[in-house]
Each structure stands twice: as structure tokens, then as C-alpha cells.
Amino acid sequence: MVWTQIAAALIGLVGVPLGIALGEFLRRRQRAEQFAAAIFAKRVEAYDELINIFHDGLGIANTVIDDPALSSDERHALISAAIAPIAQHVDRNVLYIDEKLGAHCTALFMGLEGLWNLPKEGREVRIDEFRASWLETRRMILEDSGVAKVHGLLRDINRPRITSPVIERKRIRELRSDRR
């Protein structure tokens, strides 16, 4: 009888602190999940605006790349017009946009103003590098924003069948280029 009372007391002594600790853990986790939803919404909003500014910058960069008649000062002004909004947006949204990715996005367009000073071969290489880097940066934005993961989850839920002759031809080309 004494041992059963001692065992009950020990269970109570261990159970109460364990229950308090478990309750605190669950409460903190629930709070973090509540904040995560709000932060995710703000983050998607910040990245949505960044991708829009980033696309506008591509249009400006293409103008600089395609128009040999632009003067050096005009090219510099255009590239500055592409870079400044990105830098400002990244600075304003430092809480939501990864600082390394923000710096990368800002720096991506730098140097394009001197493109026409390069020899033709060097210019073509630099343009190809820029375009590949632009696509990679777009991928990084989609991944870091969380949108790529959400798209993957929705694709798993919906299981859409998205196909067309255009998609199939492009996918075949991608597979062939991956083999090389």
C-alpha cells in the first residue's frame, strides 16, 4: 500500500511538470504557426512585387541589348532605371525578401550598359550569361517565396493533365539538351 502511494506521488511529480512543458511547447508552436501564415502572406506579396519589377527590368535590359543606337549615357540611364526600383523594393521589404537573393537581383542588371563596348563574341557570351542568370534568378524567387512549393502541393492535390503539342516539343528539347 505504501509503494502504491509513493508510485502515485512520483507519477504526479513527473506528470505535472511534463504536462506543463508539453502544454508550453504546443502553445508556442501554435503561436509560431499563426505568425507563419501572416508572414507567408506578406512574403508572397513582397516577392510578387519583386517579380513584377524584375520583369520590367528585363524589358529595359532587352532594349539596351537590342538597340546599338543608344549612347553610353542612355544605356547607363536605362540600366539604372532597371536597378533602382529593385534595390528600393528589396530595401523596403528586408523583413520578407532574403537579403542574398535581393542583392543578387539588384546586381543582375549591372554591367549591361557596357555591353556594346565588348567585341561581338564577348557580347554574345555576356548576353547568354545574363539571360541564363535571369531565368535562374526567376527560379530562385519562385522557390524562396514558397510559391514553387505551393504549386507542387496543388499539383499533387489536383493532378492536372497539362499538355499540348507546344509543351511536348519543348519538353523533348529539354530532355535532349540534358543528355548532352
Beta strands, then each sheet from edge to edge (+ up, - down):
end
